[in-house]
Amino acid sequence: MIRDKDRGDFLRMMDEWIRSGAISLDAQPVVSLRQGIPSHLEALTRIKKCPPGGFIVKFEEHRIINVLDRYVVQFVCEYLSAHLDSPKIFVNISGQSLSENGKFAAYIQKQLTHFDVNPNRLGLEITERIVIGDDASTASFLGYMRALGIAIAADDFGVGKLTLENLSSIRFEIVKIDGRFIRGIVSDNAQIARECLADTIGMIGSAHARDALVVAEHVETETLLNIVKKLGADYVQGWHTGKPSPLII
């Protein structure tokens, strides 16, 4: 059980990181295979001296990840306001924020209004670790966001609890196939390569059957780029097609 003191310590630490600039955002392009140019960006949170993503688990454990979510939404809205030529930017949202009974939805709308940003320039990525089908408040949140014009993407598809039923009922605009499947296609282990190839083909087909576009994650080589293009992916994301770079207002 998390003690209030521990949670308070983490909140003060996060506040200090934000004020000191220790927390920053990078953006990685998601490239359209049809057009050959970035379609949109994914905002990636960085904390100095912490490995990428290594702090997320601690924040979730101490139930302060929603504070970070708010900071990222505010920063991205301010960035979009200052860079009118920027592509749409997707931000990752935690289950804690989605279950706040409308408070987080109101916060997003407030930031869009304050910075005068069209909602269609913002996207949300929802990880499969969130049990979407069992959470009425989450489904309500996503419906409200979609009504505003905000795009919704399913992140890390294939490794979590997102079912085909969820995929149909939530009506994701974009499905991101987890990178371990993409990397596995070129594994030295022939069985793993066959399984990952079959899984990837199945996920692309399932997404397309539900009118969702597909992002192949962790495309790090020309070989993988050519493979996922032949398999029918719509977008690719990875160091081969675009490295993360700082978002600077």
N, C-alpha and C positions, 0 to 999 in steps of 0.2 A: 504494500500500500504506500502511495506517495504522500509524504508529509507536506503540510502546507509550507513549512520552512524551506524544504528542498525546492518546492515549486517556486517559491518567492525568490530564492537564490538564482534559479535558472532564468526567471523573468528579468531580474536585475542584470544578469550577465548578458542576456539577449539585447536589452536596452542599451547597454554599454557598447556592444558590438555594432549595433545600428548607428549610434551617435559617433563612434570612432571610425566608421567606414570599414570595419572588419568584415561586415556582411556586404557582399556585392553580388551583382547579377551578370552572368554571361548570357549570350544568345547564340544558339546553334541553328543554322539554316536547315530547313526541310525542303529538299529539291524536288520539283516536279519532273518526272521522267518524260513526260510528253513535251514540255517546254524547255527543259534543261536549265531552268533558273529557279532560285528559291521561291517557293509558294508562300511560306510563312516561317516564323521563327519559334523556337522553344526557349523560354527563359529558364536558366539554370542557376540555382542559388549556390554561392560560394562563401565559405567562411575561412579567413586566413588561418593557416596552420592546422586546418582540419581537412581530411581527405574528402573528395566529392561524395556527398550523401552520408558521410560518416556521422554527422550530427543529427540527422533526421530521427533516428531511432530514439536517441536520448530526449529529443524534444517531444516525440510522441509519448514516450513513457511518462514524462512529467506534465503531459497535457497542456503544452504551450505552443504546439505546432500551429495552432490557429493564429497566434500573434504573428508568426513568420508569414503565414498565408496573407494576412492583411497588409503587411509591409510590402510583399512582392506585388500584390494587386495595385497598391498605391503607386509604387515606383513605376510599374509598367504603364499605368494610365498616364502618369506624368511624362514618361518618355514618349509615348505615342502622341501626346499633346504637343510636345516640342519637336517631334520628327514626323511631319505630316506625310513624308514619302516612305515611312517605314512599312514593311509588310505587316500583316496580322501577327500578333504575338500570343502564343499559348502559354499559360502558367499552370503549374501543377497544384492541385488542391487536395488537402487531406480530408479524411473521413470526419475528423473532429469538427472542421469548419462546416462540412455539409450537413451535419446533424444539429446545427444550432437553431433550428426552428425559425428560419427566415431571417435571422440577424445577419448572417453572412451575405445573403442575397441582397439585403438592403444596403450593406456596406459596399458591395460591388457597384450597385446602381448609383450610390452617392458619389463614388470616386469617378465614375464615367461622367456624371453630370458636372461635378466640380471641375474636371479638367477638359470638359467639352469634347469627349471622345465618342465617336460613333461606336455602339456596341459591336458592330460587325468587324471591328478591328481587333477585338479581343477574343481569345479562345481559352477554354479550360480543358486540362487533361485530368482524367479521373483514373487512378490506378486500380488494377484488379484486386488489390488487397482490401478494397472497400466492398462489402457485401451489398451490392446495389439492390438486388431483388428483394432483400429482407428489410429494407429501410424506407418507410413511406416518406419520411422527411427528405431523404436524399432524392427520391424520385420527384418529389414536389419541387425541390430546388432546381433540378436539372430542367424540368419543364418550364419553370419561370425564366431561367437563363435563356433557353431556346426561344421563348416568346419575345425576349428582348432583342434577339438577333445574335446572341453569342454562340459560337460554334462549340460543340462538345466532342472530345476525342477520348477513346478508351485506350489507356496506356498499358503497356506490358501484357498485351493480349496473349493468352495461351498458358500463363503460369499461375493464375489466380482463380478467383471464384466467379468470374463473369461467364455466364452460360449463354448458349445460343438463344434461350428464351429472353434473357436480359438484353442481348444484342438487338433483338427485335422490338422489345417493349420500350427501351430507352431511345432507340433510333439515333445511335451515334452517327455523326457525319464522317468521322475518321476513326479508323482502328489501327493501332500501332502494334505490329507483331514484335514480341519481345526479342531482343538481340541474340539471346542464347540459341534460338531456333535458326536465325540467319547465319550465325557463326558456325553452327553445327552442320550446316549443309556442306561445308568444305572440311569437315573433321577428317583426321587421318584414320579414325575408326569407321570402317565402312558401314557397320550397322547403325551407328549414331547418325552418319551422314544420310542414310536412306530414311531413317525415321524422321529426322528434322526436315528433309525435303518433303516427305509425305505430309507432315504436320503443317508445314508452311503452305503447301498447295491447298490443303483443306481449309485453312484459316482464310486465305485469300478468297477462295470460292464462297465461304460462308459470309464473309463481309460484303462481297460484291452482290450476293443474292439479296442482301438487306439494304442495298443502295448506299453502302458506306465505302469511302475511299480508304486505301490501304497504304500505310507507311511501313517500310522495312527498316528496322533500326539496326545500328551497329554495322553499317556497310562500310568496311574499312579497306577494301581492295577493289581493283577493276574487275577481277573475276566475280566477286560477289555482286557487284553492280550489274554486270551482264546477266547473271543468273536470275536475280530478282526481277529484272526488266522482262526477261522471257517468261517468268512465272506470272506476270500480270500485275505486279505492284504498281501503285500510282505515284508514290513518293519514296525517296530514300533519305535517310539521316545517318550521318557517320563522318568520321574524319576524312574519308576519301573524297567526299563531296562538299565538306565544309566544317572547319574546326570552330569551336566556341570562341567568341570574342566578347570583350566587355561591353555592356550596355552603359552608356554614359549620357546623362541628361545634358 
